[in-house]
Amino acid sequence: MGYVRKTPAGSWKACWRDATGRQPSKTFPTKREAAAFLATVETARHTGTYIDPHAGKRMKFGVYAAEWLESHNVELTTRARDLSLLRTHLLPQWANAPLSAIDHSAVQKWVAKLSAHLSPATVTECHRLFSAVLKAAIRDRLIAINAAAGVRLPKKRQQAGDRQTISREAFTAQLLPAIPPRHRPLVALAGGTGLRWGECIGLRWESIDLNAGTLRVERVAIEVSGHVTPKPYPKSRAGRRVVPLPSMVADLLKRHRDLYGTGPAGEVFTNEAGTPLRRTLFRARIWRPALVRAGLLGAVTEEGEKFRATWPTPTGDMSEVFSTAVQAVKAIARHGDGGLRFHDLRHSYASWLITSGVPVPDVQRVMGHERPTTTLAIYTHVQGGSQERVLDALAAFSLPDEG
C-alpha cells in the first residue's frame, strides 16, 4: 500500500511501490490531492492499467523509436520508408524529447511546420509513423495517451500530374518506338496489362502462357537501397491474379525471349549483365530519354550544326544549345519537369478499359484491387461521354400538349 506524507516544504507527497520494487513518488500542494492521486494509482495497480508517471520522462523519443522500428515486423520496403521518414522528419524535432513531455499542441505545431514545405501525403506519412510509435509506448506502459491523436492534417488534393494517362494511339505510335528494343517488351507489358513495376520485374517465364495469351501475377521484385530482391507474393491477396495478354505484347515477349534468353532464376526482364533492372536507373537512362525522343517531354530542334534543348520547369521553359542531339536529349531528360511516369501506364491501361465499356468489377480483377471502391475512386473520372449519356437518358422528357 502507498502512503501520503508531509514534506519539510509544507507540500504533500504520495508514495507507492511499483511492480519492480521501486518506490516512486509525486508531490502535491494539498493532502487531499495527494490522497486522491494515490487512490487512482492503487486502482490502476489492481486493474492492470498502472503506468509509472516517471517512465515517460526517462525514455527519449529517439531511443524508443529506434527500438520500436528494430522490432517492428514489416516488409523491407516499408522498413526502408519508415527509417527514411524517421531520420529525415521525426528525429530532428523529437529525438531528445521525453515521451511524457510530448503534448498535442506541440505535435500540431510540428505538423503545421512540415506542411509548409512537404506534400500532404508526406506529412500524413510522418504523422502515421509518429502516432504508431506513441501507440506502442502506450502498450509498453510508458505513457497514458497518444498526443498525436486528433491532430489536424493537411488535405490531400489532386495535383496536376498526379495521375497522367497516354492515349492508345500515342502509346503505340510514339512511345513504344522510342523505347530501346531490349526494353520495349517491358514497356509494352506494363501498358498492355496494367502490371506494376515490381510485378513486371518479378515476372518469370513459368508464369506466362503465350499460347493461351495469359500471365499469372504470382510474385514481385522489391528494391531497397539499390538492391533488388524477389518476393514470392504480390502486393495484396487480390494482386495474385490472371491477366490476359494482348497479341502485340505476346509477340514482343516471344521475340524478347529468342533474343535475350532467360534470367538466372527464370526472370523475363534483366539488364545486359543478367541482373535485375533497377527502377531508378531505368527511369534515368531508358524511360526519360525515350519520352524526349517520343515528343512527350520537351523538344529538340536543330540550329545549324547544333541542337537546342527546351524543357519545362515550374517557372517556365528553359533552353540550352548542345553539340549533339544525344546531349540535348539527356539534358531534357535530366532537367525537364513532369513527364509521364512508368506507373502512369497502369493508369492508362485502366482508363482504356473503362472508356471501352469494360465493367468495373472486371477492371478491378485485372488491376488487382482489393475493393471495387478503389477502382471507382481512381478511375471513374476518365469515363468519357458522361454528359452525352445523361442527355440520352433524359431524351424522352417532353412537355405535355397545351391543347
N, C-alpha and C positions, 0 to 999 in steps of 0.2 A: 504494500500500500504506500501511497505517497503521503506527503505532509506539507504543511504551509508554515513558514517561519518568518519572523520579522528580521529585517536586516539592520545593521547599525545606522544606515542612512534613513531609516524610517519607512522604507518600502517593504513589500511583502513578496516572498519568493516561494513559488510552487516547486517542489522537488519530487521526483519519482524515479523508479528504476526501470530501464527498458529491458528488452529480451536478451541483450548481450551482457547485461550486468552493469552497464554504465549507469550513472546517476545524473541525468540531465536536469536542468532547472530553468525557470523563466520568472522574471521579476515583473511585478505589477504595483500600481500605486496604492491599491486597497486590498485588504484581506479578502473581501467578498469576490473581487475579480480573480484573485489567485485561486481561491477555493473552487470557483466556477470552472476555471480552466482545468484544474486538477481533476474535477469530476468528468470533464469531456475526455481527458486522457485515459482515465480508468475505464470509461465506457468503450473507447476505441480499442483498448488492450483486450477487453473481454470479447468484443465483436470481431477482432482480427483486422481492424481498419486503422490501427495505430501508425502514425508517421512521426518519426523523430523530427522535431522542429529545427534541429541543427544540421540534419543530414544534407539538406539542400544548400546550406551555407558552406559546408566543407567541400562539396563537389562542384568543380567548374564545368561549364557547358562544354568547352572544347575537349576536355578529358573524357567526359561521359559520352559525347557524340562519337569520338573515335572508337571507344569500346563498343558502343552500340552498333556502329557500322561494321566493325570487325566480326561481330557475332550474328549480323543480320543475314539470313539465308535468302538471297535473291539471285537473279540472273546476272551474268558477268556484265552485260551491257547496262543493267540497272545500277549495279555497284559502281561502275565507272562514272555514270552520270551523276549519281549521288555524291561520290567523292569529289568530283569537279565542282558541284554546287557548294559543297561544304567548305572546300578550300577557298573558293573564289568569293562567295557571297555571305556565308554564315559565320565562319571563324573570324574574319576581320572585325565583325561587330560584336560577337558574343563569346569569343574564345575564353576570356578570363572572367566572364560573368558567373557568379554563383547561381545555381539553378533556382534557388529560392528568391533571388533578387530580380528575376525577370518578371516584369508585370505587363499587363495588357496594353497599357498606354505606350510603353517602350517598344513593344512589338509593332503596334500600329504605326508609330513614327518610322520604324525601320522599313516597313512595307512601303510607306509613302516615299521614303528616300530611294528605295530600289526602283519604284515606279517612274521616277524622274528620268532614268536612263536605260531601263530594261523593258522588254516587251511584257505585256500582261501574262503571256504564257510562262515566261521565265520567272516572273515574280510569283506566280501561282505555284510553280515547282519548288521555289525556295521556301515558300510558306508550308507546302506539303511536307518537305523534309524536316523543317524546323519543328512543326507540330508533331511529327512522328517521333522525334527524339524526346520531346516533352511527355508524350503519352507513355513512352517506355519508362521514363523517370517516375511517372505516377505509378506504374505497375511495380516498379522496384522500391516503392515507398520512400522516395526521396523528396517528392513534392506532392501537394494535395490537389492542385488544379493545373490545367493546361492554359497558360497565359496566351497562347496563340488562338484559342477558340474564339469564334465570333469576330475575328479581325476582318475588316472590310478590304476586299481585294479588288484590283482594277478589273474592269470588264474586258473580256476577250472579244475583240471586234475583228471582223473580217477585213484584212488588208489587201490592197491590190497586189496580186502576185502570190497570195497565199495558196490558191488553187488555180493553176492555169491549165488550159487544155489546148490541144492542137487538133486541127481537122484531120479526117482520114486522108483527104487528098494531100494536104501538106506533109503528113507523116510519111506517106509512101513516095511522093514525088520530090519532096525537098529534103526531109531529114534523113531517111534511110540511105539514099545515095551518098550523102555527105559523111556517113559513118565509115571508118576503115573496114575493109572486107572481113577481117578476123573478128571484129566486134559487132558486125551488122546483125548476125542472128540473135545476139543478146538483146539488142535494142528492139528488134522485131518481136522477140518473145515477150518483152515487157509490154509493148504496145498491143500485141495481139492476144494476150491472155490476162493482162492486169496483174501479173505477179509483182511482188515487192522485190527490191534489190536483193535482200538476203535470201529470198526464195529462188531467185534466178541463179545466184552464185552457189547456193547449196544444192541445186538440181543435179541429179545423176542420171546417166543413160538408162539405168534399170527402171526409172520412174516414167519413162517416155515410151509410148506405144505409137510408133509412126504409122503403122498400118491402120490402127483404129482411129488415129488422129486425136489422141488424148494424152494428157500427162497427169501424174499424181503428185500433189504437193505434200511431201512427207517429212521433209527436213529443211533447215535453213542454215545459212552461214552467218556468223556474227563477227563483227570487227571491233576490237578493243585495243586501243593504244597501238594501232598499226598491225596487230596480229589478227588473222582471220582463222576462226575455228568453226568446225561443223557442230550443229546442234540437232539431235535426232528427232526433233518435233517442231512444228511451226509455231507461230505467234500465239495461237489460241486453238481451242478444240475445233472451232469452225474453220480454222486455217488448214486443217487436213482435209483436202478436197480433190475432186477430179475436175479438170478444166479442159474444154475442147480446144484443139489446135487448128487454127486456120491453115489452109493448104499452103499458103505462101510461107508461113512460119515453118511448117513441117519440111518443105523443100529446102529452106535455108539451113535448117538443122541437119538434114541429111548431108548436104554439101559440106557443112562445117565439120561433121564427123569424118568425112572422107579426107578432108584437107589437113585437119589438126589433131585427129585422133581423140583419145580419151584421157582424162586426168588420172593421176596416180590412184585415186580411190573411186574412179568412175565418174568424175565430175564432167559436166558438159562444157563449162567455161573455165579456162585458166589463162594465165599470161604466157608469154613466149618461153619462160623458164619452167612452165608446168606447175606453177604455184598459184594459189587463189588470187583473184583480182581484188585489189583494194579500192574501196569506193572513192576515197579522196584523190588517189592518183588517176583513176578512171575519169573522174569529173574534170580534173585539171588538164589531162593530156589527150583525152579522147572526146568527152562529151561537149565541153565548152567550145573547143575549136571547131567541132562539127556544126554547132549552132551557128557560128560565124559563117562557115562555108555555105551553110544552107540558107543564109539570108534571114535567119531568125534572131540574130543578135548583132547590132552594129552594122557597119558597112566598110568594105574595102574598095577604094577607087584608084584607078591608075592616073598618075600625073607625070607624063613623060616616061622616064625610066624608073620612077619611084612609085611608091604606093602609099596612099593616105588612109589611115585607120581612123574611123569615127565611132565612138562608143557612148552609150548613155550613162549619165551619173545622176544622183539625186538632185543636183543643182543645174543640170543642163548637159548638153552634148560636149564631149571633149574630142580633140583631133590631134593627130601627130603623123608625120611623114616618115616612112621607113624605106630601106633599100630594097627589101624583098617582100613579096606577098605573104610569105610564111611568117616573117617578123610582125607584119601588120595583123595577121590573124591571131598570133599569140598575144599581142598587146590587148586586143579587144577581149579575148577570152579571159585574160587576167584582170583587166580593169573594168570591164563592162558591168553595169548594174542590172540586176534582174536576169531575165532569160528563163527559158523553160528548164525545169528540173527533171531528173530521171524519174522521180516519183510522180511527176505530172503525167507521165504516160499511163499510170494506173488510173488517175482521174479521167484522162481522155478515154480510156477503154470503157469505163463505166458510163461516161457520157454518151459514147457511141451506141452502147446497148440500149440505154434509156430512150434516146431520141429515135431509135429504130423500133420502139414499141415492145422491147423485151420486158416482161413483168418484173416488178421489183423483187419478189421472192427469188426469181431465177438469178437476177443480178446479185442479190445477197449471197447466194450459194457460190457462184463462181468467184466472187470477190473475197470470200472467206470472212464475212462479217458475222459476228455472234448474233446480232439482232437486226431485224429489218428497219428499225428506227434509225440505226446508224446509216444505212444506205439512203433512207429518205432524207435524213438531216443533211447529208453531204451532197447528194446528187440530184435531188428533185428540182433544184434551181436551174438545171440545164435543159429541162424539158421545153423544147421549142413549140411554138404554135399554141400556147395556152389560151391566149386571147381569142384566137380563131375558134378553138374548141368550145370555149364558153359561149361565144356568139352563136355557134352552130346549135348548141343545146337549147338556146333560147329563141331559135329562129321561128318556132311555131307560135310564139306570142303574137297576138293581133288584137286590135281594138274591136269591140262589137259594133255591128252596124247601128248607126244612129237612127235609121228609119224604123 
